[in-house]
């Protein structure tokens, strides 16, 4: 299959520019497109055969639910069996935006989209290209991240091309994603809402709207195979992993830098390629290896935006081992650490 590439200026385009992509989706094809979080791999969410194509293209486990992307609130009436008050309040506060809500599904939503579950994940994206593509296609677009399952999520069209060119019908190149981490997921089907995946919308922001929310225990664990079963099936799978072995070092900054320099030198002397993930504040502290800054600790948004890209960069440069500092585990930093822990297979060293 030859994958078409459609390049669009996300800040200056006509909706009609997306007519070709919309037609592919209506016919049951696959289109990757930008959102404000990461690039998504889209198909008709109410077409069981189209949903199955997503799983096949990504190599995604069939019990890992897809998120349905919508462009108007009326879609909730068609896609959900009910809309709890907490769900309504969160949607009104954060949509369009990087928040996914879990509802009880209606009979119109096929189990091939929900991973066999009686619940459905729904989001209204804020990215202008994503929003217009949903609107003009006239369908609800099921879209997980547009990467091979297990790989770092794509924040640029180049990442999608690397993973899925020749496998899907079209890639819409709308530039780099603004946030760089997938949406926050909140289950609102029970009286107490539960965060199943941390993201840009933090627990503090959610509590301001509905007063209370708790985390799925599997989100907070820092131990692989801890025996805690995640409420969201997809959270049990390895995610975001670079090809090189990634290790997180946690502790006093000077001690972390010293330990990373030490282990990096040992691996370099043994003939391996070594990557080091630094921050703007520590970039000059590292001496040898492929050294890259992921952003500044003064603005965790820069770290979130650069994380997946830097992991893919190390892949491109053939790093056998990658060492990274840890990050403050609160608010958006918690989402960063959630992704890093999964990418590292929970390999964390305390120094």
Secondary structure as UniProt FT lines:
FT   STRAND          4..7
FT   TURN            10..11
FT   HELIX           15..18
FT   HELIX           19..26
FT   TURN            27..28
FT   STRAND          31..33
FT   STRAND          40..44
FT   TURN            45..46
FT   HELIX           48..58
FT   TURN            62..63
FT   STRAND          67..69
FT   TURN            73..74
FT   HELIX           75..79
FT   HELIX           85..94
FT   STRAND          99..105
FT   TURN            107..108
FT   HELIX           111..114
FT   TURN            115..116
FT   STRAND          119..123
FT   HELIX           128..137
FT   STRAND          141..145
FT   TURN            149..150
FT   HELIX           157..164
FT   TURN            165..167
FT   STRAND          170..173
FT   STRAND          184..187
FT   STRAND          194..197
FT   HELIX           203..210
FT   STRAND          214..215
FT   HELIX           217..220
FT   TURN            224..225
FT   HELIX           233..236
FT   STRAND          245..250
FT   HELIX           253..269
FT   TURN            270..271
FT   STRAND          274..278
FT   TURN            280..282
FT   HELIX           283..285
FT   STRAND          290..293
FT   TURN            297..298
FT   HELIX           300..316
FT   TURN            317..318
FT   STRAND          321..325
FT   HELIX           332..343
FT   TURN            344..346
FT   STRAND          348..350
//
